[in-house]
Each structure stands twice: as C-alpha cells, then as structure tokens.
C-alpha cells in the first residue's frame, strides 16, 4: 500500500493519504482526494486489492502488481487538479 501511495504522489496526485486500520476499516487504506468531497479509496478486501470510486458503489477488484494501471484508474476517476 505504501508503494501505491508513493506512485500516486509521484504521478501528480496531490492529496494522497495512508489510513491505518480502524474498527470500521480492518485494513490499511490509500485515499486519493481531488477536492474536499471527491475521493477514491484503495484497500484490501478478502486478500485482494479493491477500490471504491468517487461515485460509491461496490468495491472493484484490481491487479495489485500493476502500479501503472492503478495510477491510471485514479487519474481517470478523479477530476483534474486545478492549475
């Protein structure tokens, strides 16, 4: 998860946080924010990496070995950062 967070930051995602497990979230999460409201959350669920898009819904499984694809998911789902 730390590698994913580092890769997201290196790609230009500004608001990337690593959240520790809590009673509500049993695993470490990487949260990518685009503004005060919109965020994308990556976390492990049943031993696979998944994400919940800014639109919500069910977790979607992704290949945790392909960091480039994970960054592309974040860039596609989040609005561009203001310039």
DSSP file (Angstrom, degrees, kcal/mol; ACC not computed):
  #  RESIDUE AA STRUCTURE BP1 BP2  ACC     N-H-->O    O-->H-N    N-H-->O    O-->H-N    TCO  KAPPA ALPHA  PHI   PSI    X-CA   Y-CA   Z-CA
    1    1 A X     >        0   0    0      0, 0.0     4,-2.4     0, 0.0     5,-0.1   0.000 360.0 360.0 360.0 -35.2    0.0    0.0    0.0
    2    2 A X  H  >  +     0   0    0      2,-0.2     4,-2.5     1,-0.2     5,-0.2   0.890 360.0  52.2 -66.9 -37.2    2.9    2.4    0.7
    3    3 A X  H  > S+     0   0    0      2,-0.2     4,-2.5     1,-0.2    -1,-0.2   0.907 109.4  50.1 -63.0 -40.9    4.3    1.7   -2.8
    4    4 A X  H  > S+     0   0    0      2,-0.2     4,-2.6     1,-0.2    -2,-0.2   0.933 110.5  49.2 -61.8 -46.1    0.9    2.6   -4.3
    5    5 A X  H  X S+     0   0    0     -4,-2.4     4,-2.2     1,-0.2    -2,-0.2   0.918 112.2  48.4 -59.9 -44.0    0.7    5.8   -2.3
    6    6 A X  H  X S+     0   0    0     -4,-2.5     4,-2.5     1,-0.2    -1,-0.2   0.910 111.8  49.3 -62.9 -42.5    4.3    6.8   -3.4
    7    7 A X  H  X S+     0   0    0     -4,-2.5     4,-1.5     2,-0.2    -2,-0.2   0.896 110.3  50.6 -65.0 -40.8    3.5    6.0   -7.0
    8    8 A X  H  <>S+     0   0    0     -4,-2.6     5,-2.2     2,-0.2     4,-0.3   0.916 112.0  47.3 -63.1 -43.0    0.3    8.1   -6.9
    9    9 A X  H ><5S+     0   0    0     -4,-2.2     3,-1.5     1,-0.2    -2,-0.2   0.922 110.4  52.3 -63.3 -43.7    2.1   11.0   -5.4
   10   10 A X  H 3<5S+     0   0    0     -4,-2.5    -1,-0.2     1,-0.3    -2,-0.2   0.784 104.3  57.8 -64.0 -26.8    4.9   10.7   -8.0
   11   11 A X  T 3<5S-     0   0    0     -4,-1.5    -1,-0.3    -5,-0.2    -2,-0.2   0.507 128.4 -93.6 -83.4  -3.6    2.3   10.8  -10.8
   12   12 A X  T < 5S+     0   0    0     -3,-1.5     2,-0.6     1,-0.3    -3,-0.2   0.427  76.4 142.9 108.3  -1.1    1.0   14.2   -9.6
   13   13 A X      < -     0   0    0     -5,-2.2    -1,-0.3    -6,-0.2     3,-0.2  -0.644  30.0-169.3 -71.9 119.8   -1.9   13.1   -7.3
   14   14 A X        +     0   0    0     -2,-0.6     2,-1.2     1,-0.2    -1,-0.2   0.911  68.1  53.3 -82.8 -44.7   -1.6   15.8   -4.6
   15   15 A X  E     +A   33   0A   0     18,-0.7    18,-3.2     2,-0.0     2,-0.5  -0.647  68.7 147.9-101.0  79.3   -3.9   14.6   -1.8
   16   16 A X  E     +A   32   0A   0     -2,-1.2     2,-0.4    -3,-0.2    16,-0.2  -0.958  17.8 175.9-115.6 123.1   -2.8   11.0   -1.1
   17   17 A X  E     -A   31   0A   0     14,-2.5    14,-2.7    -2,-0.5     2,-0.6  -0.950  25.6-141.7-126.9 148.9   -3.1    9.7    2.5
   18   18 A X  E     -A   30   0A   0     -2,-0.4     2,-0.5    12,-0.2    12,-0.2  -0.950  22.6-159.1-107.2 118.9   -2.4    6.3    4.0
   19   19 A X  E     -A   29   0A   0     10,-2.9    10,-2.4    -2,-0.6     3,-0.1  -0.844  11.5-131.0-103.3 131.2   -5.0    5.5    6.7
   20   20 A X        -     0   0    0     -2,-0.5     7,-0.1     8,-0.2     5,-0.1  -0.327  40.6 -80.8 -72.6 159.6   -4.3    2.9    9.3
   21   21 A X        -     0   0    0      5,-0.2     2,-0.3     3,-0.1     5,-0.2  -0.279  51.3-177.2 -59.3 147.9   -6.8    0.1   10.1
   22   22 A X        -     0   0    0      3,-3.6    -1,-0.0     5,-0.2    -3,-0.0  -0.813  46.1 -92.0-133.5 173.6   -9.7    1.1   12.4
   23   23 A X  S    S+     0   0    0     -2,-0.3     3,-0.1     1,-0.2    -2,-0.0   0.865 130.4  43.3 -58.2 -33.4  -12.7   -0.9   13.8
   24   24 A X  S    S+     0   0    0      1,-0.2     2,-0.6     2,-0.0    -1,-0.2   0.852 120.9  40.6 -80.1 -35.1  -14.7    0.1   10.7
   25   25 A X        -     0   0    0     -5,-0.1    -3,-3.6     1,-0.1    -1,-0.2  -0.955  68.1-168.8-116.4 112.3  -11.9   -0.5    8.2
   26   26 A X        +     0   0    0     -2,-0.6     2,-0.3    -5,-0.2    -5,-0.2   0.630  67.7  48.0 -78.6 -13.9   -9.9   -3.7    9.0
   27   27 A X  S    S-     0   0    0     -7,-0.1    -5,-0.2    17,-0.1     2,-0.1  -0.802  95.7 -85.6-124.8 165.5   -7.1   -3.0    6.6
   28   28 A X        -     0   0    0     -2,-0.3    16,-0.6    -7,-0.1     2,-0.3  -0.438  47.1-156.1 -65.5 141.2   -4.8   -0.1    5.6
   29   29 A X  E     -AB  19  43A   0    -10,-2.4   -10,-2.9    14,-0.1     2,-0.5  -0.916  15.8-148.4-121.8 148.5   -6.3    2.2    3.0
   30   30 A X  E     -AB  18  42A   0     12,-2.5    12,-2.9    -2,-0.3     2,-0.5  -0.981  21.0-165.6-111.5 119.1   -4.9    4.6    0.5
   31   31 A X  E     -AB  17  41A   0    -14,-2.7   -14,-2.5    -2,-0.5     2,-0.6  -0.919   5.6-165.8-111.0 125.8   -7.2    7.5    0.0
   32   32 A X  E     -AB  16  40A   0      8,-3.1     8,-2.6    -2,-0.5     2,-0.3  -0.949  10.7-164.1-112.4 117.5   -6.8    9.8   -3.0
   33   33 A X  E     -AB  15  39A   0    -18,-3.2   -18,-0.7    -2,-0.6     6,-0.2  -0.768  21.9-177.7-103.9 147.3   -8.7   13.1   -2.8
   34   34 A X  S    S-     0   0    0      4,-2.4     2,-0.3     1,-0.3     5,-0.1   0.650  76.1 -20.8-108.7 -27.5   -9.4   15.5   -5.6
   35   35 A X  S    S-     0   0    0      3,-1.1    -1,-0.3   -20,-0.1    46,-0.0  -0.831  92.6 -63.7-159.4-165.4  -11.2   18.1   -3.5
   36   36 A X  S    S+     0   0    0     -2,-0.3     3,-0.0     1,-0.2    -3,-0.0   0.667 131.7  26.2 -69.4 -13.9  -13.0   18.4   -0.2
   37   37 A X  S    S+     0   0    0      1,-0.1     2,-0.4     0, 0.0    -1,-0.2   0.761 103.4  77.4-116.7 -40.5  -15.7   15.9   -1.3
   38   38 A X        +     0   0    0     17,-0.0    -4,-2.4     2,-0.0    -3,-1.1  -0.621  53.5 156.3 -86.9 127.7  -14.3   13.6   -4.0
   39   39 A X  E     -B   33   0A   0     -2,-0.4     2,-0.4    -6,-0.2    -6,-0.2  -0.996  31.7-148.2-149.1 155.0  -12.1   10.7   -3.1
   40   40 A X  E     -B   32   0A   0     -8,-2.6    -8,-3.1    -2,-0.3     2,-0.5  -0.976  19.7-156.0-119.3 132.2  -11.0    7.3   -4.4
   41   41 A X  E     -BC  31  52A   0     11,-1.9    11,-2.2    -2,-0.4     2,-0.4  -0.951   8.3-169.2-120.2 124.2  -10.2    4.6   -1.8
   42   42 A X  E     +BC  30  51A   0    -12,-2.9   -12,-2.5    -2,-0.5     2,-0.3  -0.899  25.0 145.9-103.4 137.4   -7.9    1.6   -2.4
   43   43 A X  E     -BC  29  50A   0      7,-2.3     7,-3.0    -2,-0.4     2,-0.4  -0.976  48.0 -95.8-160.1 168.3   -7.9   -1.2    0.2
   44   44 A X  E     + C   0  49A   0    -16,-0.6     2,-0.4    -2,-0.3     5,-0.2  -0.786  36.0 177.7 -94.2 134.9   -7.6   -4.9    0.7
   45   45 A X  E >  S- C   0  48A   0      3,-2.9     3,-0.9    -2,-0.4    -2,-0.0  -0.971  71.9 -13.7-138.2 119.4  -10.8   -7.0    0.9
   46   46 A X  T 3  S-     0   0    0     -2,-0.4    -1,-0.1     1,-0.2     3,-0.1   0.916 129.4 -53.1  52.7  46.7  -10.7  -10.8    1.2
   47   47 A X  T 3  S+     0   0    0      1,-0.2     2,-0.3    -3,-0.0    -1,-0.2   0.682 119.5  99.2  64.3  23.1   -7.0  -10.8    0.3
   48   48 A X  E <  S-C   45   0A   0     -3,-0.9    -3,-2.9    15,-0.0     2,-0.4  -0.990  76.1-112.0-134.9 150.6   -7.4   -8.8   -3.0
   49   49 A X  E     +C   44   0A   0     13,-0.4    13,-2.6    -2,-0.3     2,-0.3  -0.631  44.6 167.8 -79.7 132.4   -6.8   -5.1   -3.7
   50   50 A X  E     -CD  43  61A   0     -7,-3.0    -7,-2.3    -2,-0.4     2,-0.3  -0.869  19.8-149.3-135.5 168.0  -10.0   -3.3   -4.5
   51   51 A X  E     -CD  42  60A   0      9,-1.7     9,-2.5    -2,-0.3     2,-0.5  -0.980   9.2-145.0-138.0 155.6  -11.2    0.3   -4.9
   52   52 A X  E     -C   41   0A   0    -11,-2.2   -11,-1.9    -2,-0.3     7,-0.1  -0.990  29.2-135.1-115.8 123.4  -14.3    2.3   -4.3
   53   53 A X  E >   - D   0  56A   0      3,-0.5     3,-2.0    -2,-0.5   -13,-0.1  -0.184  26.9-101.0 -73.6 167.3  -14.8    5.0   -6.9
   54   54 A X  T 3  S+     0   0    0      1,-0.3    -1,-0.1    23,-0.1   -15,-0.1   0.773 123.6  60.4 -58.7 -24.9  -15.8    8.6   -6.1
   55   55 A X  T 3  S-     0   0    0      1,-0.3    -1,-0.3   -17,-0.1     2,-0.2   0.589 105.6-137.4 -78.6  -9.6  -19.3    7.6   -7.2
   56   56 A X  E <   +D   53   0A   0     -3,-2.0    -3,-0.5     1,-0.1    -1,-0.3  -0.590  49.1 124.9  88.7-152.2  -19.5    5.0   -4.5
   57   57 A X  E     -     0   0A   0     -2,-0.2     2,-0.1    -5,-0.1     3,-0.1  -0.505  66.7 -21.1  93.6-164.2  -20.9    1.5   -5.1
   58   58 A X  E    S-     0   0A   0     -2,-0.2    -5,-0.3     1,-0.1    -7,-0.1  -0.461  76.0 -91.6 -82.1 153.3  -19.4   -1.9   -4.6
   59   59 A X  E     -     0   0A   0     -2,-0.1     2,-0.5    -7,-0.1    -7,-0.2  -0.371  37.9-145.6 -61.7 142.6  -15.6   -2.5   -4.3
   60   60 A X  E     -D   51   0A   0     -9,-2.5    -9,-1.7    -3,-0.1     2,-0.1  -0.959  14.1-126.3-113.9 126.4  -14.0   -3.3   -7.7
   61   61 A X  E     -D   50   0A   0     -2,-0.5     2,-0.3   -11,-0.2   -11,-0.3  -0.429  30.7-177.4 -72.6 144.1  -11.0   -5.7   -7.7
   62   62 A X        -     0   0    0    -13,-2.6     2,-0.7    -2,-0.1   -13,-0.4  -0.922  36.5 -94.5-137.3 162.8   -7.8   -4.6   -9.4
   63   63 A X    >   -     0   0    0     -2,-0.3     3,-1.1     1,-0.2     7,-0.2  -0.697  29.5-163.3 -80.1 111.6   -4.4   -6.1  -10.2
   64   64 A X  T 3  S+     0   0    0     -2,-0.7    -1,-0.2     1,-0.2     3,-0.1   0.570  84.0  64.9 -75.5  -6.5   -2.1   -5.1   -7.3
   65   65 A X  T 3  S+     0   0    0      1,-0.2     2,-0.8     2,-0.0    -1,-0.2   0.633  89.8  70.0 -86.7 -14.7    1.0   -5.9   -9.3
   66   66 A X    <>  +     0   0    0     -3,-1.1     4,-1.6     1,-0.2     3,-0.3  -0.747  53.1 171.0-110.5  85.4    0.4   -3.2  -11.9
   67   67 A X  H  > S+     0   0    0     -2,-0.8     4,-2.3     1,-0.2     5,-0.2   0.841  78.3  59.5 -63.4 -33.6    1.0    0.2  -10.2
   68   68 A X  H  > S+     0   0    0      1,-0.2     4,-2.1     2,-0.2    -1,-0.2   0.906 105.6  48.4 -61.7 -41.0    0.8    2.0  -13.6
   69   69 A X  H  > S+     0   0    0     -3,-0.3     4,-2.1     2,-0.2    -1,-0.2   0.870 109.7  52.7 -66.8 -36.4   -2.7    0.7  -14.1
   70   70 A X  H  X S+     0   0    0     -4,-1.6     4,-2.0     2,-0.2    -2,-0.2   0.895 109.2  48.8 -66.9 -39.5   -3.7    1.7  -10.6
   71   71 A X  H  X S+     0   0    0     -4,-2.3     4,-2.6     2,-0.2    -2,-0.2   0.905 109.7  53.0 -64.5 -40.5   -2.4    5.3  -11.2
   72   72 A X  H  X S+     0   0    0     -4,-2.1     4,-2.3     1,-0.2    -2,-0.2   0.892 106.6  52.7 -62.2 -39.5   -4.4    5.3  -14.5
   73   73 A X  H  X S+     0   0    0     -4,-2.1     4,-2.2     2,-0.2     5,-0.2   0.941 110.8  47.3 -59.4 -47.3   -7.5    4.3  -12.6
   74   74 A X  H  X S+     0   0    0     -4,-2.0     4,-2.0     1,-0.2    -2,-0.2   0.928 112.7  48.2 -61.4 -45.5   -7.0    7.2  -10.2
   75   75 A X  H  < S+     0   0    0     -4,-2.6    -1,-0.2     1,-0.2    -2,-0.2   0.860 114.3  47.0 -64.9 -35.0   -6.4    9.7  -13.0
   76   76 A X  H  < S+     0   0    0     -4,-2.3    -1,-0.2    -5,-0.2    -2,-0.2   0.842 116.9  41.5 -75.3 -33.6   -9.4    8.5  -14.9
   77   77 A X  H  < S+     0   0    0     -4,-2.2     2,-0.3    -5,-0.2    -2,-0.2   0.732 106.3  67.0 -89.4 -23.4  -11.8    8.6  -12.0
   78   78 A X  S  < S-     0   0    0     -4,-2.0     3,-0.1    -5,-0.2   -45,-0.0  -0.740  87.2-110.6-100.3 146.7  -10.8   11.8  -10.3
   79   79 A X        -     0   0    0     -2,-0.3     3,-0.1     1,-0.1    -2,-0.1  -0.377  48.2 -89.5 -67.4 153.2  -11.2   15.3  -11.7
   80   80 A X        -     0   0    0      1,-0.1    -1,-0.1    -4,-0.1     2,-0.1  -0.288  46.5-101.8 -63.6 149.0   -8.0   17.0  -12.8
   81   81 A X        -     0   0    0      1,-0.1    -1,-0.1    -3,-0.1   -46,-0.1  -0.413  43.8 -99.8 -67.7 144.9   -6.2   19.1  -10.2
   82   82 A X              0   0    0      1,-0.1    -1,-0.1    -2,-0.1    -3,-0.0  -0.359 360.0 360.0 -64.8 147.2   -6.8   22.8  -10.5
   83   83 A X              0   0    0     -3,-0.1    -1,-0.1    -2,-0.0    -2,-0.0   0.413 360.0 360.0-104.5 360.0   -3.9   24.7  -12.2
